Amino acid sequence: MAGHSKWKNIQRRKNAQDAKRGKIFMQHAKNIYVAAKEGGGDPEMNPGLRTAVDKAKADNMPNDNIDRAIKKATGTLDGVSYEEVTYEGYGPGGAAVIVHVLTDNRNRTAAEVRHAFKKNDGNLGENGSVSFMFDRKGYIVILNEDNTIDEDTITLDAIEAGAEDIVNADGAYEIYTAPEDYSSVCDHLTASGYQLEEAELTLIPQTYTELEDEQAEKMMNLLDMLENDEDVQDIHHNMKEDE
């Protein structure tokens, strides 16, 4: 894991989202929906949901909207029925790509995802075609942009909490856990006074694929197209990214 920063990918995704601020509440609602559906509707018992709610509130999303998204996910409110779908395939140069979507129109979303791959020299595969190349991990980010968090201290705290690995990623600490330890590590770090910038169960590549200049450019175009799709919730890939 060390030597490759998932945080850089997240920052790039954040920049893409910032360019479409008019759609930010819908994105928050979907993130809350997914977190509540996966881990339950109580933020105190679901670190991923707690983080999603905190981010929505930071963008001034009304509490009614937040509650509605949670109730939809837990089946206590009628409304639009979202379907979770995962697409797997290869980008340019053979880079593995996994796309998670949340959609109310599967046919529309499938066509858009397929178009993004085809336009950038990629191709969709069957389920399982690339997922075996990734490990499921708990992933936590704690910001340290002002360098006030001592690396030795947070490393000891993370290990004590049950983390598997911690990476100093230029202004942030990335903490990785086994899936079964994710919630307890989040709770321990929060109780120790750390503010979690990101907290999620995610997929980490086992190995990375290095692309040539033209291939890397097409891969970035593919990621940009996918990220600009409102139905896309998360993208995992194994392209090795340079500065």
C-alpha positions in Angstrom: 0.0 0.0 0.0 2.8 2.4 0.9 4.0 4.5 -1.9 0.7 5.1 -3.6 -1.8 7.6 -2.3 -5.5 7.0 -2.6 -5.9 10.5 -1.1 -4.7 12.1 -4.3 -7.4 10.3 -6.2 -10.0 11.6 -3.7 -8.7 15.1 -4.0 -9.0 15.0 -7.8 -12.5 13.7 -7.4 -13.4 16.5 -5.0 -12.1 19.1 -7.5 -14.4 17.6 -10.1 -17.3 17.7 -7.8 -16.6 21.3 -6.8 -17.0 22.2 -10.5 -20.6 21.2 -10.4 -21.7 22.6 -7.0 -25.3 22.9 -8.2 -25.6 19.1 -7.9 -23.9 18.7 -4.6 -27.0 18.0 -2.5 -28.0 15.2 -4.8 -24.5 13.7 -4.5 -24.6 14.0 -0.7 -28.1 12.4 -0.6 -26.8 9.4 -2.7 -23.7 9.0 -0.4 -25.9 9.0 2.7 -28.3 6.6 1.0 -25.4 4.1 0.2 -23.8 4.4 3.7 -27.2 3.9 5.4 -28.1 0.9 3.2 -24.8 -0.8 3.9 -24.3 -0.1 7.6 -27.7 0.9 9.0 -29.4 4.2 9.6 -27.9 5.1 12.9 -24.9 7.5 12.5 -23.7 6.6 16.0 -23.3 2.9 15.0 -22.3 3.5 11.3 -19.0 5.5 10.9 -19.4 5.8 7.1 -22.9 7.3 7.5 -21.6 9.6 10.3 -18.9 10.9 7.9 -21.4 11.3 5.0 -23.8 13.2 7.2 -21.1 15.5 8.6 -20.0 16.4 5.0 -23.5 17.1 4.0 -24.0 19.4 7.0 -20.7 21.1 6.2 -22.2 22.0 2.8 -25.4 23.3 4.5 -27.6 20.5 3.3 -30.9 20.7 5.2 -31.6 18.2 7.9 -34.9 17.2 6.2 -33.0 16.2 3.1 -30.5 14.1 5.2 -33.3 12.4 7.1 -35.2 11.7 3.9 -32.1 10.0 2.3 -31.6 7.8 5.4 -35.3 6.8 5.5 -35.3 5.9 1.8 -32.3 3.6 2.4 -33.8 1.9 5.4 -37.2 1.4 3.8 -39.1 3.8 6.0 -40.0 6.3 3.3 -41.4 5.7 -0.1 -39.7 7.4 -3.0 -37.3 6.8 -5.9 -36.0 3.3 -5.8 -32.2 3.4 -6.4 -30.4 0.3 -7.6 -26.7 -0.4 -6.8 -24.8 -1.7 -9.8 -21.1 -2.5 -10.2 -19.3 -2.5 -13.6 -15.9 -4.0 -14.2 -13.6 -3.5 -17.1 -10.2 -2.5 -18.5 -9.1 1.0 -19.3 -6.4 2.0 -21.8 -3.2 0.0 -21.4 -5.0 -2.7 -19.5 -5.6 -0.8 -16.3 -8.3 -2.4 -14.1 -11.4 -0.3 -13.4 -14.3 -0.9 -11.1 -17.3 1.5 -11.1 -20.0 1.6 -8.5 -23.2 3.3 -9.4 -26.5 4.2 -7.8 -29.2 4.6 -10.4 -32.9 4.8 -10.9 -32.5 3.8 -14.6 -30.1 0.9 -15.1 -30.3 1.0 -18.9 -29.4 4.7 -19.1 -26.5 4.3 -16.7 -25.1 1.2 -18.5 -25.1 3.0 -21.8 -23.3 6.0 -20.4 -20.6 3.8 -18.6 -20.1 1.7 -21.7 -19.7 4.9 -23.8 -17.1 6.3 -21.5 -15.0 3.1 -21.7 -15.4 2.8 -25.5 -14.5 6.4 -26.2 -11.2 6.0 -24.2 -9.9 2.7 -25.6 -11.3 0.7 -22.7 -13.8 -2.1 -22.6 -16.3 -3.5 -20.1 -15.9 -7.0 -18.8 -18.0 -9.5 -16.9 -18.5 -9.3 -13.1 -15.4 -10.7 -11.5 -13.2 -9.9 -14.4 -11.0 -7.5 -12.4 -12.3 -7.5 -8.8 -10.0 -10.3 -7.9 -7.1 -7.8 -8.3 -8.4 -5.7 -5.4 -8.6 -6.2 -1.6 -11.5 -4.9 0.5 -10.2 -2.6 3.2 -11.3 0.0 5.7 -9.9 3.4 4.7 -9.7 6.5 6.9 -8.1 9.9 6.2 -7.1 12.4 8.9 -5.9 15.7 7.6 -2.6 17.2 8.7 -2.2 20.2 6.4 -0.9 22.4 9.2 1.5 19.7 10.5 0.1 19.7 14.0 -0.3 15.9 14.3 2.9 14.1 15.2 3.5 11.1 13.0 4.8 8.8 15.8 1.8 9.7 18.0 -0.9 9.0 15.4 0.9 5.8 14.3 0.9 4.4 17.8 -2.8 5.5 18.2 -3.7 3.8 14.9 -1.9 0.6 15.8 -3.5 0.5 19.2 -6.9 1.0 17.5 -6.3 -2.1 15.4 -5.2 -0.5 12.1 -3.1 -2.6 9.6 -1.1 0.3 8.0 -0.7 4.1 8.1 0.7 6.2 5.4 1.9 9.9 5.6 0.5 11.2 2.3 1.6 14.9 2.1 -0.9 16.8 4.3 -2.9 13.8 5.4 -2.6 10.4 7.1 -4.1 7.4 5.3 -5.1 4.6 7.6 -6.0 1.1 6.4 -7.8 -1.6 8.4 -9.2 -5.0 7.9 -13.0 -4.7 7.0 -14.0 -6.3 10.3 -12.0 -3.8 12.3 -13.1 -0.7 10.4 -15.9 0.5 12.7 -13.9 -0.1 15.9 -10.8 1.8 14.5 -13.0 4.7 13.5 -14.6 4.8 16.9 -11.2 4.6 18.7 -9.6 7.4 16.6 -12.7 9.6 17.0 -12.7 9.0 20.8 -8.9 9.9 20.8 -9.8 13.4 19.4 -9.0 12.9 15.7 -11.4 14.3 13.1 -12.0 11.9 10.2 -12.0 13.6 6.8 -12.8 10.3 5.0 -14.1 7.0 6.3 -15.2 4.2 4.1 -15.0 0.5 3.2 -13.2 0.5 -0.1 -11.1 -1.5 -2.6 -7.3 -1.3 -2.7 -5.4 -2.6 -5.7 -3.0 -5.5 -5.1 -0.7 -4.2 -7.8 -0.5 -1.1 -10.0 -0.3 -0.7 -13.8 2.0 2.0 -15.2 0.7 3.6 -18.4 2.5 5.5 -21.1 1.8 9.2 -21.7 -1.0 8.8 -24.2 -2.5 5.9 -22.3 -2.4 7.8 -19.1 -4.1 10.8 -20.7 -6.9 8.6 -22.0 -7.3 6.9 -18.6 -7.7 10.3 -17.0 -10.3 11.2 -19.6 -12.1 8.0 -18.8 -12.1 8.8 -15.1 -13.3 12.3 -15.7 -16.2 11.2 -17.8 -17.2 8.6 -15.2 -16.9 11.2 -12.4 -19.0 13.6 -14.2 -21.8 11.1 -14.4 -24.3 11.8 -11.5 -25.1 8.1 -11.1 -21.4 7.1 -10.4 -20.7 6.8 -6.7 -17.2 5.5 -6.7 -14.4 4.4 -9.0 -11.5 2.1 -8.2 -8.6 1.6 -10.5 -5.0 0.4 -10.4 -3.3 3.0 -12.6 0.0 4.1 -11.1 -0.3 7.9 -10.9 2.7 10.3 -10.9 2.6 13.9 -9.6 
